[in-house]
Amino acid sequence: MSRIAVLASAVADQIAAGEVVERPSSIVKELIENALDAGATEIGVEIEDGGRGLIRIRDNGVGMSEPEAVLALARHATSKIRSANDLVGVATFGFRGEALPAMASVSLLTLETSEQDGAGTRVTVAQGVRQQVEPIARRRGTTITVTELFHAVPARRKFLKSARGEWRAISDMLDTIALVRRDVRLTATHDGKTMFTAVPARTWRERLASVWPGVTAQTMIDVDDVQGPVHVRGLVEQPANVGLGSRRVFLMVNGRAIRDVGLVRAAEAAYHSTIPSGARPSLALDIRVPGDAVDVNVHPAKAEVRFHDRWAIERVVEAVVRRALGVAAAAPMFGARFGAERTWSSGGSVADVSLLRAAPRHSPLFPSGDLTSFEVAGDTAVTDAHADTSQSALQPVGHAAHVSSAPAADVIEVPPLLQLRRTYLLFERDDGVVLIDQHSAHERVLYERLMTKLTGGDAIVQTLLFPLTLHLSPAEADAFEAHRDAFVALGFGIEGFGGQTLVVQSVPMPHHRFDAERALRETLASLAGDRIASTAARHERLAMTVACKAAIKAGDVLSLAEMRALYTDLAQTTLPAHDVHGRQTIVQLGWDELERRFGRA
């Protein structure tokens, strides 16, 4: 007798069903998707005992004739595709023709359907065997009832969770469907009690508020941007709210809900330096790409997709979310024009706001020199009334090189500013007062400027009259070697002097008080022991560390011109509301709150 045998069709069907029908929520998903493909606008879900007792899905879709109803229960029978070419860009939820026969092979399934009010058809299948086909009277649409799930496969049934656990999985699936199709009315009952209702909504924000009560629409930021052929829209959580409640994640590609760790990480990367380490934001994103740029035929459950250029899609998602965060953070404080807009000079460097070029003569914060105005990327900024009008160069020692310029455009209006406790900048708005943490703000400014230099921008370099000699520990020496190229890109001119000794010939000059030796030592000490593999991650880590060590500190006295320059610089960053550690740079106190505290409200 041969040791190899062809399995009976019933056994093969049950094995195949394991890929599609994992648990009751899998059945609910497949049946609702079939209803949506049939054009349903109202779908009712009835569940008993977590789906182990009964699953019933009713819809008002197009329905089927008797021959179609019988054929729908055959394996690989589908109305969605006709050839392999149709798999490219398939837009329907289902297309394999596996769901109904898979369910029928492990349950008692009853299908009732009608193409129009009046005459209809009922088909009953038990454990994969058709029992009867009979005419019935019913309204247009389809109702599918599944009972005795895994009754003939006890090994599968014993792995089901409790009724409560299975209902929770079904509820999560209903949330997903409700977000995919906000135009559909979706209701569900469990053991006779109405547990879920989603009425048609005009916007995603409305639907999100109804299905994610723990993540309110008011805590979310709108995302809607197009880069090339990729359109990303949706909602992401405000950085200030991240970690305050339960985290929810929803991803949709070309109208299909999916699970994709890479896309989630790309969206989370946009929050880098705006939220504490380890915090995870809630997000709901709808990503649209050309049909031939994505393969949905990856897994029977259709919960995964394969991109032809995954790296490009992930970079777009990160860029779009990052820009949305910047827009939301800056608009309330700085008005409509701010941040993300940058002007690139013909030499390829970013011409952005520069604290170096915003300094009045004899400023304690900036190198000595005389400038009459605050030069802004793409702007002619405000002029300090007390600045000297001479035009001496910004060259206290050696020379400053590669300073980019940009044509004049709009004027950034700077409000009257006041320094409090040598730590905060205070200014007034129509809706209240705003405080800016001077260290956090300068840290954000320097970080974005340093990242620009690391990605190809020109560095402003100060040649030292007396070179610095640094003696490093072995760990610090290793850290320097790992980041040598990045140090050079930032403007540090450093040469080895044998063993663990370095000679520093030139440094970047973010401000006049910049202590190059202290900043270098603290930076190398922070980097020592890091095990960061990628060049990009090392560059970012270095930029964050240098920005933190080089930024002005709490307790530093700023002149009026310096405060105005810092305000203008911060307004030009892409994420002005947070420093590189995720701490807030800006706090607003509304007039309503002040009046309430003074008893005027």
Buried (B, 14 or more C-beta within 10 A) or exposed (E): EEEEEEEEEEEBBBEBBBEBBBBBBBBBBBBBBBBBBBEBBBBBBBBBBBBBBBBBBBBBBBBBBBEBBBBBBEBEBBBBBEEEEEBEBBEBBBBBBBBBBBBBBBBBBBBBBBBEEEEBBBBBBBBBEBEEBEEEEBEBBBBBBBBBBBBBBEEBBEEBBEBEEBBBBBBEBBBBBBBBBBEBBBBBBBBEEEBBBBEBBEEBBEBBBBBBEEBEBEBBBBBEBEBEEBBBBBBBBBBBBBBEBEBBBBBBBBBBBBEBEEBBEBBBBBBBBBBEEEBBBBBBBBBBBEBEBBBBBEBBBBBEBEBEEBEBBBBBBBBBBBBBBBBBBBBEBBEEBBBBBBBBBEEEBBBBBBBBBBBBBEBBBBBBBBBEEBBBBBBBBBBBEEBBEEEEEBEBEBEBEBBBEBEEBEBBEBEEBEBEEEBBBBBEBEEEBBBBBBBBBBBBBBBBBBBBBBEEBBBBBBBBEEBBEBEBEEBBBBBBEBBEBBBEBBBBBBEEEEEBEBBBBBBBBBBBEBEBEEBBBBBBBBBBEBEBEEEEEBBBBBBBBBBBBBBBEEEBEBBBBBBBBBBBBBBBBBBBBBBBBBBBBBEEBEBEEEEEEEEEE
